Amino acid sequence: MSDDIWQRDEIESPCQKICLVHEASGLCIGCLRTRAEIAGWSHMTSPERQAIMADLPARTKKLRGKRRGGRAGRV
């Protein structure tokens, strides 16, 4: 069976199937979207989705930039 029937011209979701919202930032640690963005994704226009996708790299630093592991996290 082919998935061709489900193909659309819309931008795909950034979902990584790791659905856990980081409490301090309010971002999903998998896709880096807010809860409101995740909930409204299917109703957004293509330009709205593109704007969010373009912002995701900056969000990576916001969420993951503060993480400290190893010895640095213990001192």
N, C-alpha and C positions, 0 to 999 in steps of 0.2 A: 504494500500500500504506500502511496506517495503522499507527501505533505504539500504538494503543489496547490491543492485546493485551499490551503490555509495561508498561502502567501498573500501579502498585502504590500501596497506601496508606502505604507506608513513607516516611520522610524521605529525601530525595535526598542523594546524596554531594556534598560541597563540592569535589570534584575539578575542577580547571581545565585538566587535561591538560598541566600544566607540572610534570613529575615530576623534581624535583631536590632532594635533601635538603641543607639548609644544615648544614655540618659542625659549627659551633660550637653552634648551637641544637638540632640534631637534628630540625628541622621541615622539611617539604616547603615549598618556596617558593611553590608553586601553591595548595595547599589548607590549609596551615598545620597539618597533622596529623603526628603522629609515625609512624614506620615501623610500630610495633605497632598503632596505631589504623587505619592504612591496611589492614594485613594482616587485622585482625579485623573490619573494618567490616561485612562481609556476615553475620557471626555475632552482631552486637550487637543488643540489644533497642532498641526505639524510644526509651525513656527514656535509655539510654546514648548513643545518637546525638544526641539533643537536648541532652544535657549538653555534649558535645564541640562541637556547633554553637554553643551559647551562649558557649563559652569562646574561640572563634576571634577575635573582635574584640580581645580582650586579647593574644592571641598576635601579632597584627599589629604591635603596638608592640614586642613583644619581639624580633621578627625584623627589622622595617624601621626601628625607631626609632634604631638604631645606624648606619644607613647615612649616609655623608656624601659628597656629590658636589660637583663643581665646584671652586671655589677652596678651600672649607672642607676638602675631602678631600685637598688637596695640601699644606696648611700644617701 
